[in-house]
């Protein structure tokens, strides 16, 4: 006997700016958290819910796809769609538990200047970045296969030049004066609106701080919220440039292993239960490409809430996902305001902008604002105003949509070219999103491949790949994976992909 789905009152508000499919997602999340839907319950069929809501079937299908990607629902073919039976307990707690104590209560973080103590592991041993055999050159003239570099050939330069010229000719006094350390107000408003619609992050413009890049964002956060010798969980492997800066700043980094579900929260708790920060890339782990699972997301949020810790979410290229829809940010699940959300325009537009942003919790707005003023860190108003116009006039949304389609095509060019050039010597697994990916070398008869040497030879050949092993805390251990990290956004066609792959193959054996 077929068990009917439980009675569920789903309503949408067509007066809201939030798209209907995102409203449906939010209604299901709330119903699951409140216990109205339980693990194993069958949810309404696509056609039935579309009829009930008087909306298109595709709208409901899109919402269900997102919920499946997040781990809330499971599709079982003709049997229907069900609430996932493997939801973590923290998802199933009543939404009534959320309360307001976090919004108006503890303000435990200490205001301090940038920490100055040396970086160390939980055991007290220094963990400083080792001297690399190659130079990590992310600046200057772009090179083929450079990780993190968007498609510069596809950026709408004529539109951008017109917007910048218009602002420059306007004679606005704000463009000529010292910039607001917190950022150009209209741009902060557009960022807040964009994050609410596309990333599920609800915030006020006052919570958005525009910075001169990701490094500047981290510096602002640390100066505002960190104390000397604070410990920070850091993904292992993790983002090279962030690790370098954090090590210099004095934060004591705790490398926490990453597996197929993202950062291992349980292992992090074992390594350093007293850490006050965690820096994560949940939507597209850097450099391996995994997505942080729902269970791990909830465990990480619970870890932060229990002892008033901070999570720094680096959402660097989440706009680009090729399997399913872009996943909502970790911040969208944050009910206790413990997540500091970091985004950038470098991957979506172009890195020469040097514009990034942070969304800070309400309790920290005043403190971060004071530190931003003391740092005199405002970015040029002219560029901020042009980006605000780019977003307001719809160019930004159209550009993201075009690039998502273009990158979806280009990522499929490089993979077969590498497989053809390397054969069994290289393991290629494309991640579901992002504009870069990691490949691993199969161990040869003489042992592990020296990926640092391969990357150095590739740089001499004009390529900009990076060795995978240097992203790990203990990069030269025999068990450390060896491979390359590379970008694919600027690979224009199959012919170029083949030439680049063959050039890279010649670098394998010297």
C-alpha positions in Angstrom: 0.0 0.0 0.0 1.4 3.4 -1.0 1.9 5.8 1.9 0.5 9.2 0.9 2.8 12.2 1.5 2.0 14.1 4.8 -0.2 17.1 4.6 2.1 20.0 3.9 1.0 23.6 3.5 3.4 25.2 1.0 2.7 28.8 0.1 4.7 31.3 -1.9 4.5 35.1 -2.0 4.7 36.5 -5.5 5.3 40.0 -4.1 8.6 38.9 -2.7 11.8 39.6 -4.6 13.0 36.1 -3.8 12.3 33.8 -6.7 9.6 31.2 -6.3 11.9 28.2 -6.5 14.0 29.6 -3.7 10.9 30.2 -1.6 9.9 26.6 -2.1 13.4 25.5 -1.0 13.1 27.6 2.1 9.6 26.2 2.9 10.9 22.6 2.7 14.0 23.4 4.9 11.8 25.0 7.5 9.3 22.1 7.5 12.1 19.6 7.9 13.7 21.5 10.7 10.4 21.9 12.5 9.6 18.2 12.2 6.6 18.6 9.9 8.5 16.5 7.4 10.6 13.6 8.8 13.3 11.4 7.2 11.7 8.9 4.8 8.5 11.0 4.3 7.4 11.2 0.6 7.0 14.8 -0.6 4.4 16.0 -3.1 5.0 15.0 -6.7 6.3 17.7 -9.0 3.1 18.1 -11.1 0.9 18.0 -8.0 2.9 20.8 -6.2 3.1 22.9 -9.3 -0.7 22.7 -9.6 -1.2 23.5 -6.0 1.1 26.6 -6.3 -0.2 27.6 -9.7 3.3 27.7 -11.0 5.3 26.0 -13.7 6.4 22.4 -13.2 10.0 23.4 -14.1 10.0 25.8 -11.1 9.2 23.0 -8.7 11.7 20.7 -10.4 14.4 23.3 -10.0 13.6 23.6 -6.3 13.7 19.8 -5.8 17.0 19.6 -7.7 18.6 22.1 -5.3 17.2 20.3 -2.2 18.5 17.0 -3.6 22.0 18.6 -4.2 22.0 19.9 -0.6 21.1 16.5 0.8 17.6 17.3 2.1 15.7 15.1 -0.5 16.2 11.9 -2.4 14.7 11.1 -5.8 13.8 7.4 -6.2 12.5 7.4 -9.8 8.9 6.2 -10.2 8.6 5.7 -6.4 8.7 9.5 -5.9 10.8 12.0 -4.0 11.5 11.5 -0.2 13.1 13.4 2.7 16.6 12.0 3.0 16.7 9.2 5.7 20.4 10.2 6.4 19.8 13.8 7.6 22.1 14.7 10.5 20.3 15.2 13.9 21.2 18.9 13.9 19.1 19.5 10.8 16.1 17.9 12.5 16.0 20.0 15.6 13.0 22.3 16.0 13.4 25.7 14.4 12.0 27.0 17.7 15.4 26.3 19.2 17.1 29.0 17.2 16.1 31.8 19.6 17.5 35.3 19.8 20.3 34.9 22.3 23.0 34.8 19.6 21.7 37.9 17.9 21.6 40.0 21.1 23.6 38.1 23.7 27.2 37.0 23.8 29.8 39.2 22.2 32.8 37.2 23.2 35.2 38.1 20.5 38.0 40.4 21.5 39.0 43.4 19.6 42.7 43.4 18.9 45.3 44.3 16.4 46.7 41.8 14.0 48.3 38.9 15.9 52.0 38.7 15.9 52.8 35.3 17.3 54.3 32.5 15.2 52.2 29.9 13.5 52.1 26.5 15.1 50.4 23.1 15.0 48.3 21.9 18.0 51.3 20.1 19.3 53.3 23.3 19.4 55.5 22.5 16.4 55.9 25.4 14.0 54.0 25.0 10.7 55.4 27.6 8.4 55.1 27.3 4.6 58.2 25.6 3.3 60.4 27.2 0.6 58.8 26.2 -2.7 60.8 24.9 -5.6 58.8 27.2 -7.9 57.5 30.7 -7.6 53.7 30.9 -7.2 53.3 33.7 -9.7 49.6 34.7 -9.9 50.3 38.2 -11.2 51.6 39.8 -14.4 50.8 38.6 -17.9 48.2 35.7 -17.8 49.6 32.3 -18.8 47.8 29.2 -20.1 46.2 26.9 -17.5 46.6 29.4 -14.7 44.4 28.4 -11.8 41.6 30.8 -10.7 41.8 33.0 -13.8 38.4 33.7 -15.5 38.0 33.9 -19.2 39.5 37.3 -20.0 38.6 36.9 -23.7 34.9 36.6 -22.9 34.6 39.6 -20.5 32.3 42.4 -22.0 35.1 45.0 -22.2 33.1 47.5 -24.3 30.3 47.6 -21.8 32.7 47.9 -18.9 34.8 50.6 -20.6 31.6 52.6 -21.2 30.5 52.3 -17.6 33.9 53.4 -16.3 34.1 56.3 -18.7 30.7 57.5 -17.8 31.6 57.5 -14.1 34.9 59.2 -14.8 33.3 62.0 -16.9 30.4 62.5 -14.4 32.5 64.7 -12.2 31.0 63.3 -9.1 32.8 64.5 -6.0 32.5 61.1 -4.4 34.6 59.6 -7.1 37.4 62.2 -6.5 37.3 62.1 -2.7 38.7 59.6 -0.2 36.7 56.3 -0.5 34.5 55.1 2.3 36.5 52.5 4.2 33.4 50.2 4.4 32.8 50.5 0.7 30.6 52.5 -1.8 27.1 52.4 -0.4 25.2 51.5 -3.7 27.6 48.7 -4.3 27.1 47.3 -0.8 23.4 47.4 -1.4 23.7 45.5 -4.7 25.9 42.9 -3.2 23.4 42.4 -0.3 20.6 41.9 -2.9 22.6 39.6 -5.1 23.6 37.4 -2.2 20.1 37.1 -1.0 18.8 36.1 -4.4 21.6 33.8 -5.6 23.4 32.5 -2.6 20.6 32.4 0.1 22.5 34.8 2.3 20.2 37.3 4.1 22.1 40.4 5.1 21.8 44.2 5.3 24.1 46.5 3.3 25.6 47.6 6.7 27.0 44.1 7.1 28.8 44.2 3.7 32.4 45.5 3.7 34.1 46.0 0.4 37.9 45.3 0.4 40.8 45.3 -1.9 41.0 41.6 -2.4 40.7 38.3 -0.4 44.0 39.0 1.5 42.6 42.4 2.5 39.4 40.7 3.6 41.3 38.2 5.8 43.4 41.1 7.3 40.2 43.0 8.2 38.6 40.0 9.8 41.7 39.1 11.8 42.4 42.6 13.0 38.7 42.9 14.1 38.0 39.5 15.7 41.2 37.6 16.4 43.5 37.8 19.4 47.2 36.9 19.5 47.9 33.1 19.3 44.3 32.2 18.3 44.1 28.8 16.6 42.4 28.4 13.2 41.3 25.2 11.5 42.7 25.3 8.0 41.8 22.8 5.2 44.5 20.3 4.3 45.1 20.7 1.4 44.0 24.4 1.4 44.3 27.6 -0.5 48.0 28.5 -0.8 47.9 32.3 -0.7 45.6 32.3 2.3 47.9 29.9 4.1 50.9 32.1 3.4 49.2 35.3 4.7 47.7 33.6 7.8 51.1 32.2 8.7 52.7 35.6 8.5 49.9 37.2 10.5 50.6 35.0 13.6 47.5 32.9 13.6 48.3 29.3 14.7 47.1 27.2 11.8 45.7 23.7 12.5 45.7 21.6 9.3 42.5 19.5 9.2 42.2 16.8 6.6 39.8 17.0 3.7 38.0 14.0 2.3 35.2 13.4 -0.2 32.7 15.3 2.1 35.0 18.3 2.6 36.8 19.3 5.9 36.6 16.5 8.5 35.0 18.3 11.4 35.3 15.4 13.8 39.0 15.1 13.1 39.4 18.9 13.6 37.8 18.6 17.0 40.3 15.9 17.9 43.3 17.9 16.6 42.4 21.2 18.4 39.0 21.4 20.2 39.9 25.0 21.4 40.4 26.5 18.0 38.4 29.8 17.6 38.3 30.0 13.8 37.8 27.7 10.9 38.5 28.8 7.3 36.7 26.7 4.8 35.8 26.6 1.1 32.5 24.7 1.3 31.0 25.2 -2.2 34.1 24.2 -4.1 37.0 23.0 -2.0 40.3 24.6 -2.9 42.1 22.8 -4.5 40.4 19.3 -4.7 36.9 20.5 -5.7 34.6 18.7 -3.3 31.4 20.2 -1.9 31.0 20.2 1.8 28.3 17.7 2.7 25.1 18.7 4.5 26.1 16.6 7.5 29.5 18.3 7.7 28.0 21.7 7.3 25.6 21.2 10.2 28.4 19.7 12.3 30.7 22.7 11.6 27.9 25.2 12.4 27.2 23.3 15.7 30.9 23.4 16.5 31.0 27.2 16.1 27.7 27.8 18.0 28.7 25.8 21.1 31.7 27.9 22.0 31.1 31.1 20.1 33.7 30.4 17.4 33.9 32.0 14.0 33.7 30.3 10.6 35.2 32.1 7.6 33.5 30.9 4.5 35.5 31.6 1.3 32.9 31.4 -1.5 35.3 32.2 -4.2 33.8 30.7 -7.4 30.5 29.2 -6.4 28.6 30.9 -9.2 30.0 28.3 -11.6 28.4 24.9 -11.1 27.9 22.5 -14.1 26.1 19.6 -12.4 22.8 20.9 -10.9 22.2 24.5 -9.7 24.7 26.5 -7.6 24.3 25.4 -4.0 23.3 27.9 -1.3 26.2 29.2 0.8 27.0 27.8 4.2 26.1 31.2 5.6 22.5 30.5 4.5 22.3 27.8 7.1 23.8 29.9 9.8 21.1 30.5 12.5 23.4 31.8 15.2 25.4 34.3 13.1 28.8 32.6 13.5 29.7 32.6 9.7 31.7 35.4 8.1 31.0 35.2 4.4 33.7 36.2 1.9 33.2 36.7 -1.8 35.2 38.2 -4.6 34.8 39.8 -8.1 38.1 38.4 -9.2 36.7 35.1 -10.4 33.4 36.4 -11.7 34.6 39.5 -13.5 38.4 39.9 -13.6 41.2 39.9 -11.0 42.6 43.3 -12.0 39.6 44.9 -10.2 41.1 44.0 -6.8 37.6 44.1 -5.3 36.3 41.6 -2.8 33.8 41.7 0.1 32.9 40.3 3.5 29.5 39.9 5.1 30.1 40.1 8.9 27.6 39.2 11.6 25.5 42.0 13.0 27.2 41.8 16.4 30.6 42.6 14.7 29.5 45.4 12.4 30.6 48.2 14.7 33.9 46.6 15.6 34.8 45.8 11.9 33.8 49.3 10.9 36.2 50.9 13.4 39.0 48.6 12.2 38.3 49.4 8.5 38.5 53.1 9.3 41.8 52.6 11.2 43.2 50.6 8.3 42.2 53.4 5.8 41.5 50.5 3.5 38.9 51.9 1.1 39.1 50.7 -2.5 38.9 53.3 -5.4 35.3 54.7 -5.6 35.5 54.9 -9.4 35.8 51.1 -9.8 33.3 50.4 -7.1 30.7 52.7 -8.7 31.3 51.1 -12.1 30.7 47.6 -10.6 27.5 48.9 -9.0 26.3 50.1 -12.4 27.4 46.8 -13.9 25.2 45.0 -11.4 22.2 47.5 -11.5 21.9 47.4 -15.3 21.8 43.6 -15.4 25.2 43.1 -17.0 26.5 41.2 -14.1 23.7 38.6 -14.0 23.9 38.1 -17.8 27.7 37.8 -17.7 27.5 35.1 -14.9 24.9 33.2 -17.0 27.0 33.3 -20.1 30.2 32.3 -18.3 28.5 29.4 -16.6 27.6 28.0 -20.1 31.0 28.8 -21.6 33.0 27.2 -18.7 30.7 24.2 -18.9 31.9 23.7 -22.5 35.6 24.5 -21.8 36.0 22.2 -18.9 35.0 19.4 -21.2 37.8 20.3 -23.7 40.8 19.9 -21.4 39.9 16.6 -19.7 40.0 14.4 -22.8 43.0 16.2 -24.1 44.9 15.4 -20.9 43.7 11.8 -20.8 44.9 11.3 -24.4 48.3 12.9 -23.8 49.1 11.2 -20.5 47.2 7.9 -20.7 47.3 6.0 -17.4 50.0 8.3 -16.0 47.4 10.9 -15.0 44.1 10.6 -13.1 41.6 13.3 -14.2 38.3 13.8 -12.2 36.4 16.9 -13.1 34.7 18.6 -10.1 31.0 19.7 -10.5 31.9 23.4 -10.3 34.6 26.1 -10.3 37.1 27.3 -12.9 40.1 25.2 -11.9 40.7 21.5 -10.9 43.3 19.2 -9.6 44.7 16.1 -11.4 46.9 13.4 -9.8 49.8 11.5 -11.1 49.8 7.8 -10.9 52.9 6.5 -9.1 55.5 5.4 -11.6 58.1 2.5 -11.3 60.5 4.9 -9.6 58.1 6.0 -7.0 56.0 9.2 -6.6 56.2 11.8 -9.4 58.1 15.0 -8.3 55.2 17.4 -9.2 57.2 20.4 -8.0 59.8 19.7 -10.7 57.1 19.0 -13.3 55.4 22.4 -12.5 58.8 24.1 -12.7 59.5 22.7 -16.2 55.9 23.6 -17.2 56.6 27.2 -16.2 59.7 27.2 -18.3 57.5 26.0 -21.2 55.1 29.0 -20.6 52.4 27.2 -18.6 51.1 28.3 -15.2 50.1 25.0 -13.5 50.9 24.5 -9.8 52.1 21.4 -8.0 49.3 19.8 -5.9 51.6 18.6 -3.2 52.5 22.2 -2.0 48.8 22.7 -1.0 49.3 20.2 1.7 50.8 20.9 5.2 53.3 18.0 4.7 53.8 18.3 1.0 57.0 16.2 0.7 55.9 13.1 2.6 55.7 10.0 0.4 52.0 9.5 1.1 51.1 13.1 -0.1 49.2 13.1 -3.4 51.2 14.4 -6.3 49.6 16.1 -9.2 48.9 19.5 -10.7 46.3 22.3 -10.1 45.3 24.1 -13.3 42.6 26.4 -14.7 40.6 25.7 -17.8 38.5 28.9 -18.3 40.8 30.3 -21.0 41.1 27.2 -23.1 39.4 28.4 -26.2 39.0 25.2 -28.3 39.9 21.6 -28.7 43.0 22.3 -30.7 44.4 24.6 -28.0 43.5 22.0 -25.3 45.4 19.3 -27.2 48.5 21.6 -27.7 48.5 22.5 -24.0 48.1 18.9 -22.9 51.0 17.7 -25.2 53.2 20.5 -23.9 52.5 19.5 -20.4 53.2 15.9 -21.1 56.7 16.7 -22.3 57.3 18.2 -18.8 56.6 15.0 -17.0 59.9 13.3 -17.5 62.1 16.3 -18.1 
